[in-house]
Amino acid sequence: MSKENPLKEKSYQFAIRIVRLAQYLQNGHKEFVLSQQILKSGTAIGALIREAEFAQSKSDFIHKMNVSLKEANETEYWTCLLKDTDYIPQKLFESLQNDVKELIAMLVSTIKTSKMNPNSSKR
């Protein structure tokens, strides 16, 4: 049995929320540009984490995790912009922010751990 990967699970659940947010923005607000931006960055987080599972080397793993971290940071930006332009309510913003900040913290921890253990496997 493989052990659970909290980062993988959290990023997947977050991607589902982002897809639903994009649908809400497109159907409820007829907003297509910002919805596509957050859809791209918000779903890329988990996709890159999945890619990292089969990284060719430890440096490839760290690189993919760093790119995922950049996507998470970009997603945080889009959520702030959506709130400040009144596309999403405060409660939804706070919930999304909590999730993306948790993902950022998990990614930073994973990257730091990977860099600090030079003799460990890529994960």
N, C-alpha and C positions, 0 to 999 in steps of 0.2 A: 504494500500500500504506500502511495506517495504522500508525504506530509503536506499539509495545506500551506499555501503561500498567501499570507495576508495582503501583501502588496498587489499581487495578481488579482485577487478577489476584489479588493477595494477599488482598484482601477477599473475593473470590469463593471462593477455596480455604478461607479461614477459615470462611465461611458453611457450606460443605459439612461441615467438621469439627464445627461447632456443631449442625447438623441431626443428625449421627450421635451426638453427645453427648446430645442430647435423647432420641433413640431409646433409647440405652443407659440413661439415667436412668429412662425410662418403662417399658421392658421388663425391665430388670435389677433395678431398685430400686423400681418402682411409685411413683416420685416424679414428680408431675405439676405442682405449683405452681412449684417452682424451675426445672424443665425448660422450662416455658413462658416464664418470665422471661428465661432466658439465650437461648432460641430467638428471642424477639422482639428483644432488644437485639443479639445476635450476628449476626443476619441483616440487621438494619437498617443496619449499617455499610456494607456493600456496596451495598445498595439506594439509600441516600442518595448514595453516590459516583456511581452510575449516573444518578440524577436530576440531579446537578450537571453531568453532561456536556451537558445541554440547558438549563442555567440561562438565564433570561431576561436576566440582567445579571451583571456581575462581583460586585456585592453579593449577588445571589441565589446565585451559585456559592459565595462565601465562607460565606454563611449555611448552605447545605446541608452544606458541609464541616465547619462548626462543630457542627451537629447530629450528623453522623456521628461526630465526635470525642467528643461527649457519650455517644453509644451505646457507643463503644469503652470509655470510662471505666466505664460501667455494667456492661458485660460483664466487665471486669477485676474489679469488685466481686463479681459472681456466681461467677466462678471461684474467688475466695478463699473465699467462703462455702461453696461445694460441697466444697472441700478441707478446710476447718476443721470441717465437719460429717460428714466421712468418706464422702461420696458419690463422690468421685473420688480415685484414688491420686496420690501425690506426683509421679510421673513424668508423668502426664497433665496435672496442674496446671502443672508447669514448662513443658511443651511449649505448652500453651494460653497461658500467661502470656508466653512469649517471642513468640508470634505476635501477641497483642493489644498488647503493648508496642511491637513493630515497627510495627504499624498506627497506633498513637497517634503515634509519632515521625514517620511518613510524613505523617499528617494535619496535624500541627503545622507541619511543614516546608512543606507545600502551602499552608496558610493564611497563614503568614508571607510566603512568596514572593508570593502573590497580593496581599497587602496592601501589599508594598513596591514593587510595579511598577504605579504608577497608570496608565500609558499602555499597558499590555499588554492583550491580549484577556482574556476571562474565564477562560481556562485558561492 
